[in-house]
Each structure stands twice: as structure tokens, then as C-alpha cells.
Amino acid sequence: MKHRNDSKGNQLRYAALALLTAETGTAQGLGIAQPLSAHNFVSGDVGPIINDSGEICRVCHVPHDHARASQRYLNGLLWNHDVSSATYTMYNNTWSKTLTGTQSAQPDGHSKLCLGCHDGTVAMDAFDKYVSDGTYTMRMLHGLTVVPWFQDGANLDLRGTHPISVAFPAGEAGDGKNFANPATATWAKGQTIASTLDNGKVQCSTCHDVHDQESIPGTHLLRTANSPAEGGVPSGLCLTCHIK
């Protein structure tokens, strides 16, 4: 693993490049190995090179448990990256009458793993057995990709983001109700909503393709473009699930 000790000028160059790609979207829909794929931390084209092993996947996954000291693999998916210890204030049905699905008390599943970088408290280079010095947190590099925008000490407020770790409300799906039928409604490249749920729950990975295989170019790894500027229809992502 490479902890960079670049000059201030180089750090600013990487930060500016990361901010530019966060604003314009770099998803190519051709896989994580593409140089401009947002989660390729080996190429250096999107942000700092935080892994000099040449293994793209290793920042998040490892086949033989190099993270034994902290047992990160217990998070599933052969996980190799640190996860957040923050307590989150979750979006709930106080804020929306249509949020009727069972919601976890704290982020779980894929969302818990995503927040290991994207809540701004855990550095991207905190993987294998290493503890980062905090240089490469998402908050420092490019705030546009930090999910919670409000932090009260160690508590992060998720009420300003789309609900996560919540069951898709199957009882209200289809037949002109509030939500599309997840078994038949599809994203732009043909996957059903159901196939992108995590144990029946809406997670970050429901809307975002983290491995950049099914994402739409020019978006933030979205499974369907959300505007004409992105090559889609107005609110196309939202309207895939929500019947309005």
C-alpha cells in the first residue's frame, strides 16, 4: 500500500482532479478496470493512487483475509476495508408517509460498506491491516461524494439523503400504487429492481453500480440517467421505482 507524501502542490492537483471527476461523472459502464472508473485507485486518473499492489479489487476485497487483526471479513464479501464506527440518524417515516418498509436501526448490508469511505470519517487507504493517518478521506478530497452533510460530533445525519437499509415496500408495489413492481421494473440496462436490492432492502448499491459494469456514462455510477443532460429523461432514476 502506498501512503503518499506528495508536495502540497501534488495534493492539490489530486484533489482538483478528484473534484472535477466527481462533478462531471466518470462512469464508463465498462467495468472497474477502466482507467477513469471511479473506484479504480490503481490508475491515478480519478484521484490519488492509494494502492501500489496493482490490485484494483484489494482496496475493498481480499481473498485470504489480510485484515485478520480487525476481522473486517465479518462484514461479508471478503471485505478488506475499514468500516465506520459512527452512529447515524436514519431517515424514517416521520419524514415520509410512503416509507412503510421495515428499516434497520443503523446502516447495514452494502450501505455499511459504502459508508466506510463515503461518510467522510474513514480514509480510503484504511485497508489490509493498515490504519490511515486520515489524509485521504472523502471529505478532504472531494466533498461532493460524502453522503452525510451534517455531522454532530461522531453522529452523522442521514435524513437529508435517500433512505437506505430499508425494505422495498412490496405491499404497495404495482397496480398504480406508490411503487413499481421490483420483479418487473427495470433499470436502463435491463436489471430488475429486485436484482439490485440487498436481501430485499434498498441500499446504496440499488441505485449505484459500484463496479461500473451497468452504470450510465456521465453519471455518478447511476443505473439509470436522471436527467436529459445525462442522456436520460427527467428524474428517470427516481421514476424507475416511484410511481408519480
DRENNUMAR-277875 format. One line per field, with one value per residue (C-alpha): residue number from 0; residue in three letters; x, y, z. Coordinates in nm, 4 decimals, padded with zeros to 6 digits. Layout:
BEGIN
seq [NUM|...]
type [Ala|...]
px [X|...]
py [Y|...]
pz [Z|...]
//
This chain:
BEGIN
seq [0|1|2|3|4|5|6|7|8|9|10|11|12|13|14|15|16|17|18|19|20|21|22|23|24|25|26|27|28|29|30|31|32|33|34|35|36|37|38|39|40|41|42|43|44|45|46|47|48|49|50|51|52|53|54|55|56|57|58|59|60|61|62|63|64|65|66|67|68|69|70|71|72|73|74|75|76|77|78|79|80|81|82|83|84|85|86|87|88|89|90|91|92|93|94|95|96|97|98|99|100|101|102|103|104|105|106|107|108|109|110|111|112|113|114|115|116|117|118|119|120|121|122|123|124|125|126|127|128|129|130|131|132|133|134|135|136|137|138|139|140|141|142|143|144|145|146|147|148|149|150|151|152|153|154|155|156|157|158|159|160|161|162|163|164|165|166|167|168|169|170|171|172|173|174|175|176|177|178|179|180|181|182|183|184|185|186|187|188|189|190|191|192|193|194|195|196|197|198|199|200|201|202|203|204|205|206|207|208|209|210|211|212|213|214|215|216|217|218|219|220|221|222|223|224|225|226|227|228|229|230|231|232|233|234|235|236|237|238|239|240|241|242|243]
type [Met|Lys|His|Arg|Asn|Asp|Ser|Lys|Gly|Asn|Gln|Leu|Arg|Tyr|Ala|Ala|Leu|Ala|Leu|Leu|Thr|Ala|Glu|Thr|Gly|Thr|Ala|Gln|Gly|Leu|Gly|Ile|Ala|Gln|Pro|Leu|Ser|Ala|His|Asn|Phe|Val|Ser|Gly|Asp|Val|Gly|Pro|Ile|Ile|Asn|Asp|Ser|Gly|Glu|Ile|Cys|Arg|Val|Cys|His|Val|Pro|His|Asp|His|Ala|Arg|Ala|Ser|Gln|Arg|Tyr|Leu|Asn|Gly|Leu|Leu|Trp|Asn|His|Asp|Val|Ser|Ser|Ala|Thr|Tyr|Thr|Met|Tyr|Asn|Asn|Thr|Trp|Ser|Lys|Thr|Leu|Thr|Gly|Thr|Gln|Ser|Ala|Gln|Pro|Asp|Gly|His|Ser|Lys|Leu|Cys|Leu|Gly|Cys|His|Asp|Gly|Thr|Val|Ala|Met|Asp|Ala|Phe|Asp|Lys|Tyr|Val|Ser|Asp|Gly|Thr|Tyr|Thr|Met|Arg|Met|Leu|His|Gly|Leu|Thr|Val|Val|Pro|Trp|Phe|Gln|Asp|Gly|Ala|Asn|Leu|Asp|Leu|Arg|Gly|Thr|His|Pro|Ile|Ser|Val|Ala|Phe|Pro|Ala|Gly|Glu|Ala|Gly|Asp|Gly|Lys|Asn|Phe|Ala|Asn|Pro|Ala|Thr|Ala|Thr|Trp|Ala|Lys|Gly|Gln|Thr|Ile|Ala|Ser|Thr|Leu|Asp|Asn|Gly|Lys|Val|Gln|Cys|Ser|Thr|Cys|His|Asp|Val|His|Asp|Gln|Glu|Ser|Ile|Pro|Gly|Thr|His|Leu|Leu|Arg|Thr|Ala|Asn|Ser|Pro|Ala|Glu|Gly|Gly|Val|Pro|Ser|Gly|Leu|Cys|Leu|Thr|Cys|His|Ile|Lys]
px [00.0000|00.1237|00.0752|00.1691|00.3901|00.3490|00.4207|00.1331|00.1096|00.0594|-00.2003|-00.3909|-00.3589|-00.5102|-00.7842|-00.8715|-00.8789|-01.0999|-01.3354|-01.3581|-01.4413|-01.6923|-01.8715|-01.8738|-01.9116|-01.6612|-01.8665|-01.7996|-02.0199|-01.7332|-01.6070|-01.3938|-01.0669|-01.1261|-00.8737|-01.1482|-01.3684|-01.4450|-01.3291|-01.0055|-00.7460|-00.4553|-00.4692|-00.4486|-00.6771|-00.9658|-00.7762|-00.4683|-00.3067|-00.3694|-00.2722|00.0573|-00.0013|-00.1549|-00.4697|-00.7770|-01.0112|-00.7866|-00.8871|-01.2258|-01.1893|-00.9176|-00.9359|-00.7167|-00.8006|-00.5116|-00.7306|-00.7316|-00.6405|-00.9752|-01.1784|-01.3133|-01.4128|-01.7007|-01.8747|-01.9108|-01.7968|-01.4371|-01.4260|-01.0824|-01.1572|-01.2249|-01.5873|-01.7255|-01.7867|-02.0179|-02.3745|-02.6208|-02.9533|-03.1646|-03.4351|-03.7673|-04.1420|-04.1622|-04.0327|-04.2365|-04.5749|-04.4770|-04.1790|-04.3541|-04.0882|-03.9011|-03.5846|-03.2673|-03.1714|-02.8310|-02.6933|-02.6257|-02.5527|-02.3860|-02.4573|-02.2489|-01.9587|-02.0068|-02.0103|-01.6665|-01.5362|-01.8301|-01.9259|-01.6123|-01.4800|-01.2837|-00.9907|-00.9814|-00.6397|-00.7540|-00.7377|-00.5349|-00.4071|-00.3235|-00.4682|-00.4626|-00.3396|-00.6609|-00.5003|-00.7311|-01.0795|-01.3544|-01.4338|-01.0839|-01.0550|-01.3925|-01.6921|-01.9395|-01.9114|-01.9543|-02.3017|-02.3971|-02.3714|-02.4365|-02.2119|-02.2687|-01.9567|-01.9457|-02.3136|-02.3935|-02.7356|-02.8709|-03.2128|-03.1020|-03.0323|-03.2465|-03.3459|-03.1104|-03.1229|-03.4992|-03.7157|-03.8696|-04.2411|-04.3670|-04.7173|-04.7501|-04.5853|-04.7546|-05.1216|-05.0966|-04.9756|-04.6772|-04.4013|-04.3190|-04.3161|-03.9495|-03.9770|-04.0661|-03.9492|-03.6014|-03.3082|-03.1656|-02.9534|-03.2222|-03.1622|-03.4770|-03.5088|-03.5339|-03.1924|-03.0327|-03.1942|-02.9793|-03.1821|-03.4921|-03.3615|-03.2847|-02.9164|-02.6634|-02.5954|-02.9595|-02.9139|-02.5340|-02.3281|-02.0062|-01.8225|-01.9124|-02.0447|-02.4085|-02.3734|-02.4560|-02.1661|-02.1586|-02.3300|-02.2170|-02.2312|-02.6099|-02.8004|-03.0301|-02.9668|-03.1668|-03.1836|-03.1657|-02.8179|-02.7084|-02.8727|-03.1943|-03.5354|-03.6221|-03.5949|-03.5601|-03.3786|-03.6436|-03.9334|-03.7967|-03.9110|-04.1566|-04.4914|-04.5738]
py [00.0000|00.3470|00.6312|00.9290|01.2031|01.4308|01.8005|02.0315|02.1111|01.7471|01.7006|01.9971|01.8561|01.5242|01.6989|01.9183|01.6199|01.4244|01.7206|01.7586|01.3927|01.3978|01.6908|01.5576|01.1852|00.9339|00.6155|00.4386|00.1347|-00.0875|-00.2207|-00.1110|-00.1763|00.1222|00.3977|00.6524|00.4175|00.5913|00.3035|00.2275|00.3510|00.1972|00.4107|00.7530|00.9044|00.9717|01.0523|00.9559|00.6162|00.4657|00.1097|00.0257|-00.3512|-00.3240|-00.4985|-00.2865|-00.5000|-00.5183|-00.1809|-00.3357|-00.7136|-00.9684|-01.3475|-01.4531|-01.2190|-00.9760|-00.7811|-01.0524|-00.8114|-00.6338|-00.9208|-00.6962|-01.0060|-01.0482|-00.7715|-01.0189|-01.0069|-01.0854|-00.7273|-00.5759|-00.2102|-00.0364|00.0492|00.3479|00.3381|00.6402|00.6401|00.7582|00.9354|00.7451|00.8731|00.7308|00.7519|01.0679|01.2350|01.0450|00.8754|00.6388|00.4983|00.1899|-00.0792|-00.2134|-00.0128|-00.1135|00.0873|00.1582|00.1149|-00.2471|-00.4634|-00.2952|00.0548|-00.0067|-00.0964|00.2066|00.4381|00.3024|00.5597|00.7844|00.9113|01.1232|00.9686|00.6704|00.7162|00.5393|00.3892|00.2167|-00.1342|-00.4522|-00.4208|-00.0543|00.2362|00.5544|00.8901|01.0400|01.2100|01.0510|01.0855|01.1632|01.4768|01.6127|01.5122|01.5948|01.6679|01.6071|01.2336|01.2470|01.1205|01.2832|01.6597|01.7203|01.5935|01.6424|01.5069|01.1378|01.1368|01.1579|01.2665|01.0658|01.2331|01.4510|01.1504|00.8819|00.6168|00.3190|-00.0159|-00.0170|-00.2939|-00.2199|-00.1797|-00.4794|-00.4369|-00.1075|-00.2144|-00.2152|-00.1715|00.2054|00.2360|00.4314|00.1965|-00.0043|-00.3826|-00.4676|-00.8020|-00.6415|-00.2782|-00.2426|-00.0064|00.1293|-00.1774|-00.4305|-00.5382|-00.5577|-00.3517|-00.6776|-00.7895|-00.4757|-00.4983|-00.6354|-00.9032|-00.7162|-00.3816|-00.0588|00.0147|00.2446|-00.0318|-00.0343|00.2921|00.2935|00.0256|00.0338|-00.1953|00.0252|-00.2526|-00.1479|00.2231|00.5041|00.7122|01.0692|00.9886|00.9059|00.5326|00.5524|00.2564|00.4929|00.8519|01.1045|01.3965|01.4814|01.6223|01.2714|01.1160|01.0122|01.1531|01.3976|01.2158|00.8835|00.7232|00.8260|00.7250|00.3748|00.2935|00.5690|00.5925|00.9627]
pz [00.0000|-00.0788|00.1676|-00.0475|00.0927|-00.2062|-00.2034|-00.1264|-00.4965|-00.5886|-00.3166|-00.4540|-00.8071|-00.6985|-00.5038|-00.8015|-01.0357|-00.7982|-00.7626|-01.1406|-01.1949|-00.9098|-01.0741|-01.4286|-01.3598|-01.4902|-01.5094|-01.8365|-01.7799|-01.8951|-01.5642|-01.2722|-01.4586|-01.6875|-01.6025|-01.5332|-01.3341|-01.0053|-00.7835|-00.9669|-00.7173|-00.9079|-01.2219|-01.0536|-01.3188|-01.0825|-00.7635|-00.5617|-00.6044|-00.2625|-00.3520|-00.5204|-00.5304|-00.8759|-00.7458|-00.8101|-00.6015|-00.2956|-00.1557|-00.0731|-00.1052|-00.0389|-00.0865|00.2059|00.4919|00.5240|00.7666|01.0322|01.3116|01.2862|01.1340|00.8605|00.6652|00.9116|00.7159|00.4289|00.0653|00.1753|00.2996|00.3446|00.4191|00.7473|00.8250|01.0088|01.3832|01.3645|01.4901|01.2249|01.2475|00.9960|00.7624|00.8810|00.8244|01.0337|00.7184|00.4598|00.4790|00.1977|00.3867|00.5202|00.4737|00.7743|00.8299|01.0101|01.3170|01.1576|00.8034|00.7185|00.4167|00.1208|00.2557|00.5661|00.3396|00.1128|00.4129|00.5047|00.2558|00.1841|00.5295|00.5463|00.8692|00.7316|00.4956|00.1600|00.2330|00.5552|00.4131|00.4644|00.8224|00.7873|00.9812|00.7786|00.9006|00.7612|00.4612|00.2078|00.3496|00.1013|00.2997|00.2428|-00.1206|-00.2691|-00.0529|-00.3340|-00.2755|00.1005|00.1797|00.5127|00.5037|00.8725|01.1471|01.5201|01.6819|01.5937|01.4922|01.1211|00.9987|00.7038|00.6960|00.4060|00.1823|00.0233|00.2798|00.2925|00.4708|00.4279|00.2845|-00.0543|00.0232|-00.1733|-00.0324|-00.2175|-00.5408|-00.8784|-00.9659|-00.9773|-00.6202|-00.4913|-00.6062|-00.9144|-00.9016|-00.8286|-01.0057|-01.3400|-01.3327|-01.4814|-01.4837|-01.8091|-01.8868|-01.8080|-01.4495|-01.2400|-00.9262|-00.7324|-00.8573|-00.7140|-00.3721|-00.0889|00.0910|-00.0165|00.1108|-00.0723|-00.0243|-00.1924|-00.4451|-00.5540|-00.7471|-00.7884|-00.9631|-00.7649|-01.0078|-01.3050|-01.5289|-01.5554|-01.4813|-01.7223|-01.8622|-01.7389|-01.4085|-01.0579|-01.1264|-01.1614|-01.3029|-01.4949|-01.6037|-01.4053|-01.6491|-02.0211|-01.9603|-01.8592|-02.1643|-01.9931|-01.9129|-01.6333|-01.2989|-01.4804|-01.1882|-00.9359|-01.1572|-01.2080|-00.8546|-00.7636|-00.9412|-00.9528]
//
